Amino acid sequence: MLEAIAVGKEALAQLGVELPTEVDEAKIGVALQKLNHQLSGKQLEELVDLPLMSDRTSVAAMQLLEVLVGTISQGNRGLLPFLSTTMVRLSLQFGNAPASMVGYAIHGMLLCAVFQDVKTGYKFGEVALNLLDRFNLPELKSLVLFLFGLFIQHRQEAFLAVVPTLKAGYTAGIETGDFLNAGYNIGVYINTKFFAGGELDTCEVEAANYSAVMAQTKQYSSQAYLDIQRQVLRNLRETVSQPDCLVGTIYNETVMRPKHQQNNELAPIAVGYIYKLLQPLRSPRSSNHSQSLSIFVE
């Protein structure tokens, strides 16, 4: 990931876009101040009506920044504020490119999840969705819906409202060959249904079906995420000797956790621990296949 980021930064530099090597709060503050100054006097809803970006250098820079979203998210998240502010600033200066919707979504995500400005972050998310409809680019739909559904939507809407968003993101990814973001969408989709009190048997069947698709499309990280969920659902529905351990026929944490650590995959490790916290709370009634998670919500 770090090597990929280094290659991307070098290419961006040739296009006149600089990403910092060292990240600190002061630099992030300066980047945000510059963007806020550029946004001064503008209504966020008006960003949808910016002219089409025609400067070829800026278009190329936007495309490269969009490609780097996943890599930076996993390899060096401290660069995300610089990525988002750069994409929004280029859009304000030169007009909207297709990649602008990703920039708006990333910035909305950061405002909601990091800087605690939910109202503004949600508006940026709405701009991204409106541009998605306007540009009609199916190949970016899975990523934009994932960012909006996971990080933004539930902060202003009902929790279950994200379910159709994530399902649509999965479908778009499968249809366009964006299997990476299809996997991200469907993993969070199952997670959301689980914590919203979905029936355990239904969730397990769905997770098993989607895990098979992820294996077929070689999205092994997403497959592992789904298999963690499947093992949790199995542990909740059956009598197991160690319910606080994710060790079974579907997922074995003693085998998989070292692999996650070796690949610097922190998300499945964190998710595994979160799920393990639920296991000792298992109710005797959970053997009922129609039992939902409402006992935990209560």
VEXDREN-2710 file (C-alpha; in Angstrom, 1 decimal):
% VEXDREN-2710
k/r/px/py/pz
1/MET/0.0/0.0/0.0
2/LEU/2.8/2.4/0.9
3/GLU/4.6/1.7/-2.3
4/ALA/1.4/2.4/-4.3
5/ILE/0.8/5.7/-2.5
6/ALA/4.4/6.7/-3.2
7/VAL/3.9/6.0/-6.9
8/GLY/0.6/8.0/-6.9
9/LYS/2.2/11.0/-5.1
10/GLU/5.0/11.1/-7.7
11/ALA/2.5/11.1/-10.5
12/LEU/0.3/13.7/-8.9
13/ALA/3.4/16.0/-8.4
14/GLN/3.9/15.9/-12.2
15/LEU/0.3/17.2/-12.5
16/GLY/1.0/20.0/-10.0
17/VAL/-0.8/18.4/-7.1
18/GLU/1.2/17.9/-3.9
19/LEU/0.4/15.4/-1.1
20/PRO/2.4/15.9/2.1
21/THR/4.9/13.3/3.2
22/GLU/4.5/14.1/6.9
23/VAL/1.0/14.5/8.3
24/ASP/0.2/16.6/11.3
25/GLU/-2.8/18.4/12.7
26/ALA/-1.4/21.8/11.7
27/LYS/-1.2/20.9/8.0
28/ILE/-4.7/19.4/8.1
29/GLY/-6.0/22.6/9.7
30/VAL/-4.4/24.7/7.0
31/ALA/-5.9/22.5/4.2
32/LEU/-9.3/22.8/5.8
33/GLN/-9.0/26.6/6.2
34/LYS/-8.0/27.0/2.5
35/LEU/-11.1/25.0/1.4
36/ASN/-13.4/26.9/3.8
37/HIS/-12.1/30.2/2.4
38/GLN/-12.8/28.9/-1.2
39/LEU/-16.3/27.8/-0.1
40/SER/-17.1/31.2/1.5
41/GLY/-20.3/32.7/0.2
42/LYS/-21.4/29.5/-1.6
43/GLN/-24.3/27.2/-0.8
44/LEU/-23.2/23.6/-0.8
45/GLU/-26.2/22.7/-2.9
46/GLU/-24.8/24.9/-5.7
47/LEU/-21.8/22.6/-6.1
48/VAL/-24.0/20.3/-8.3
49/ASP/-24.3/23.1/-10.8
50/LEU/-20.6/23.8/-11.3
51/PRO/-19.5/23.7/-15.0
52/LEU/-18.0/20.6/-16.4
53/MET/-14.2/20.3/-15.8
54/SER/-12.4/20.8/-19.0
55/ASP/-8.8/21.3/-18.0
56/ARG/-7.1/18.1/-19.0
57/THR/-4.4/18.3/-16.3
58/SER/-7.0/18.7/-13.5
59/VAL/-9.1/15.9/-15.0
60/ALA/-6.1/13.6/-14.9
61/ALA/-5.3/14.6/-11.3
62/MET/-8.9/14.0/-10.2
63/GLN/-8.9/10.5/-11.8
64/LEU/-5.7/9.6/-10.0
65/LEU/-6.9/10.9/-6.7
66/GLU/-10.0/8.8/-7.1
67/VAL/-7.9/5.7/-7.8
68/LEU/-5.9/6.4/-4.6
69/VAL/-8.9/6.5/-2.3
70/GLY/-8.9/2.9/-1.4
71/THR/-5.1/2.7/-1.1
72/ILE/-4.8/5.7/1.1
73/SER/-7.7/4.6/3.2
74/GLN/-5.9/1.4/4.0
75/GLY/-2.3/2.4/3.9
76/ASN/-2.1/6.0/5.3
77/ARG/-5.4/7.4/6.4
78/GLY/-3.8/10.6/7.6
79/LEU/-3.6/11.6/4.0
80/LEU/-7.4/11.4/3.5
81/PRO/-8.1/15.1/4.5
82/PHE/-5.5/16.3/2.0
83/LEU/-7.1/14.0/-0.7
84/SER/-10.6/15.2/0.0
85/THR/-9.8/18.9/0.3
86/THR/-7.7/18.7/-2.9
87/MET/-10.5/17.1/-4.9
88/VAL/-13.1/19.6/-3.7
89/ARG/-10.8/22.6/-4.3
90/LEU/-10.0/21.4/-7.9
91/SER/-13.7/21.0/-8.5
92/LEU/-14.4/24.5/-7.2
93/GLN/-11.7/26.0/-9.3
94/PHE/-12.1/24.1/-12.6
95/GLY/-15.6/22.6/-12.4
96/ASN/-17.0/19.1/-11.7
97/ALA/-15.4/16.0/-13.1
98/PRO/-16.9/12.5/-12.7
99/ALA/-14.4/11.9/-9.9
100/SER/-15.7/15.0/-8.1
101/MET/-18.6/12.9/-6.6
102/VAL/-16.0/10.7/-4.9
103/GLY/-14.2/13.8/-3.6
104/TYR/-17.4/15.2/-2.1
105/ALA/-18.3/11.8/-0.6
106/ILE/-14.9/11.4/1.0
107/HIS/-15.0/14.9/2.4
108/GLY/-18.5/14.3/3.8
109/MET/-17.3/11.1/5.4
110/LEU/-14.4/13.0/7.1
111/LEU/-16.6/15.8/8.3
112/CYS/-19.1/13.3/9.8
113/ALA/-16.7/10.7/11.2
114/VAL/-13.6/12.7/12.1
115/PHE/-14.5/16.4/12.5
116/GLN/-18.0/15.9/14.0
117/ASP/-19.7/18.3/11.6
118/VAL/-22.5/16.0/10.6
119/LYS/-24.8/18.6/9.1
120/THR/-22.2/19.8/6.6
121/GLY/-20.9/16.3/6.0
122/TYR/-24.4/15.1/5.1
123/LYS/-24.8/18.0/2.6
124/PHE/-21.6/16.9/0.9
125/GLY/-22.9/13.4/0.7
126/GLU/-26.1/14.7/-0.9
127/VAL/-24.0/16.6/-3.5
128/ALA/-22.2/13.4/-4.3
129/LEU/-25.5/11.5/-4.8
130/ASN/-26.9/14.2/-6.9
131/LEU/-23.9/14.2/-9.2
132/LEU/-24.1/10.4/-9.4
133/ASP/-27.5/10.8/-10.9
134/ARG/-26.4/13.7/-13.2
135/PHE/-23.3/12.0/-14.6
136/ASN/-24.9/8.6/-14.8
137/LEU/-21.6/6.7/-14.4
138/PRO/-22.4/3.2/-13.2
139/GLU/-18.7/2.4/-12.6
140/LEU/-18.5/4.9/-9.7
141/LYS/-21.9/4.1/-8.2
142/SER/-20.6/1.3/-5.9
143/LEU/-17.9/3.4/-4.3
144/VAL/-20.1/6.5/-3.8
145/LEU/-23.0/4.5/-2.3
146/PHE/-20.6/2.6/0.0
147/LEU/-19.1/5.9/1.3
148/PHE/-22.5/7.4/1.8
149/GLY/-24.1/4.3/3.2
150/LEU/-21.4/3.4/5.7
151/PHE/-20.2/6.8/6.9
152/ILE/-22.8/9.5/6.3
153/GLN/-26.4/8.4/5.8
154/HIS/-27.2/6.9/9.2
155/ARG/-26.2/10.1/11.0
156/GLN/-29.2/12.0/9.6
157/GLU/-31.6/9.2/8.6
158/ALA/-33.0/6.0/10.2
159/PHE/-30.4/3.3/10.7
160/LEU/-32.2/0.8/8.4
161/ALA/-32.2/3.4/5.6
162/VAL/-28.7/2.4/4.8
163/VAL/-29.7/-1.2/3.9
164/PRO/-31.1/-0.5/0.4
165/THR/-28.2/1.9/-0.2
166/LEU/-25.6/-0.7/0.5
167/LYS/-27.6/-3.4/-1.4
168/ALA/-27.7/-1.1/-4.4
169/GLY/-24.0/-0.4/-4.1
170/TYR/-23.3/-4.2/-4.1
171/THR/-25.5/-4.7/-7.2
172/ALA/-23.8/-1.8/-9.0
173/GLY/-20.4/-3.2/-8.2
174/ILE/-21.2/-6.7/-9.5
175/GLU/-22.8/-5.3/-12.7
176/THR/-19.8/-3.1/-13.5
177/GLY/-17.0/-5.4/-12.4
178/ASP/-16.1/-3.2/-9.3
179/PHE/-16.0/-6.3/-7.2
180/LEU/-13.8/-4.6/-4.5
181/ASN/-16.5/-2.1/-3.6
182/ALA/-19.2/-4.6/-4.1
183/GLY/-17.6/-6.6/-1.3
184/TYR/-17.3/-3.6/1.0
185/ASN/-21.0/-2.8/0.4
186/ILE/-22.3/-6.3/1.1
187/GLY/-20.1/-6.8/4.2
188/VAL/-21.5/-3.7/5.8
189/TYR/-25.0/-4.6/4.6
190/ILE/-24.9/-7.9/6.5
191/ASN/-23.4/-6.1/9.5
192/THR/-26.2/-3.5/9.5
193/LYS/-29.0/-6.1/9.3
194/PHE/-27.4/-8.0/12.2
195/PHE/-27.2/-5.1/14.6
196/ALA/-30.6/-3.8/13.5
197/GLY/-32.1/-7.0/14.9
198/GLY/-32.4/-9.1/11.7
199/GLU/-33.3/-12.8/12.0
200/LEU/-30.1/-14.8/12.6
201/ASP/-31.0/-17.6/10.2
202/THR/-31.8/-15.2/7.3
203/CYS/-28.6/-13.3/7.9
204/GLU/-26.5/-16.4/7.9
205/VAL/-28.0/-17.7/4.6
206/GLU/-27.4/-14.3/3.0
207/ALA/-23.9/-14.1/4.3
208/ALA/-23.1/-17.6/3.0
209/ASN/-24.4/-16.7/-0.5
210/TYR/-22.4/-13.5/-0.7
211/SER/-19.3/-15.1/0.7
212/ALA/-19.5/-17.6/-2.2
213/VAL/-19.7/-14.6/-4.7
214/MET/-16.7/-13.0/-3.0
215/ALA/-14.7/-16.2/-3.4
216/GLN/-15.7/-16.5/-7.1
217/THR/-14.6/-12.9/-7.7
218/LYS/-11.4/-13.3/-5.7
219/GLN/-12.3/-10.7/-3.1
220/TYR/-10.7/-12.6/-0.2
221/SER/-10.7/-9.7/2.3
222/SER/-14.5/-9.2/1.9
223/GLN/-14.9/-13.0/2.0
224/ALA/-13.1/-13.2/5.3
225/TYR/-15.2/-10.3/6.7
226/LEU/-18.4/-12.2/5.7
227/ASP/-17.0/-15.5/7.1
228/ILE/-16.4/-13.8/10.5
229/GLN/-20.1/-12.8/10.5
230/ARG/-21.2/-16.3/9.5
231/GLN/-19.2/-17.9/12.3
232/VAL/-20.7/-15.4/14.8
233/LEU/-24.2/-16.2/13.6
234/ARG/-23.4/-19.9/13.8
235/ASN/-22.2/-19.5/17.4
236/LEU/-25.3/-17.6/18.3
237/ARG/-27.6/-20.3/16.9
238/GLU/-25.9/-23.4/18.1
239/THR/-24.4/-24.7/21.4
240/VAL/-20.7/-24.3/21.3
241/SER/-18.1/-25.0/24.0
242/GLN/-16.3/-21.7/23.7
243/PRO/-18.9/-19.1/22.4
244/ASP/-16.3/-16.3/22.9
245/CYS/-14.0/-17.8/20.4
246/LEU/-14.5/-17.5/16.6
247/VAL/-13.2/-21.0/15.9
248/GLY/-15.4/-23.2/13.8
249/THR/-15.9/-24.8/10.4
250/ILE/-16.5/-21.4/8.7
251/TYR/-13.8/-19.1/10.3
252/ASN/-10.9/-19.9/12.6
253/GLU/-9.5/-16.8/14.3
254/THR/-6.3/-18.7/15.4
255/VAL/-5.5/-19.3/11.7
256/MET/-6.8/-16.1/10.1
257/ARG/-5.8/-13.4/12.6
258/PRO/-2.0/-13.9/11.9
259/LYS/-2.8/-13.6/8.2
260/HIS/-4.8/-10.4/8.8
261/GLN/-1.9/-9.0/10.8
262/GLN/0.6/-10.0/8.2
263/ASN/-1.4/-8.2/5.5
264/ASN/-2.0/-5.2/7.8
265/GLU/-5.8/-5.8/7.5
266/LEU/-7.0/-4.1/10.7
267/ALA/-10.7/-4.0/9.9
268/PRO/-11.4/-7.8/10.1
269/ILE/-9.3/-7.9/13.3
270/ALA/-11.3/-5.1/14.9
271/VAL/-14.6/-6.5/13.7
272/GLY/-13.8/-9.9/15.1
273/TYR/-13.1/-8.5/18.5
274/ILE/-16.4/-6.5/18.4
275/TYR/-18.4/-9.6/17.6
276/LYS/-16.6/-11.6/20.3
277/LEU/-17.8/-9.1/22.9
278/LEU/-21.4/-10.3/22.1
279/GLN/-20.7/-14.0/22.5
280/PRO/-20.9/-14.2/26.3
281/LEU/-24.2/-12.4/26.2
282/ARG/-25.8/-15.2/24.3
283/SER/-29.3/-16.0/25.4
284/PRO/-30.6/-19.5/25.9
285/ARG/-33.4/-18.5/23.5
286/SER/-30.8/-17.9/20.7
287/SER/-31.1/-21.6/19.6
288/ASN/-34.4/-20.6/18.0
289/HIS/-33.6/-20.1/14.3
290/SER/-35.9/-17.2/14.1
291/GLN/-34.3/-15.5/17.1
292/SER/-33.3/-11.9/16.3
293/LEU/-30.6/-9.7/17.9
294/SER/-33.3/-7.7/19.7
295/ILE/-32.2/-9.3/22.9
296/PHE/-28.9/-7.6/22.6
297/VAL/-30.4/-4.3/21.5
298/GLU/-32.6/-4.3/24.6
END
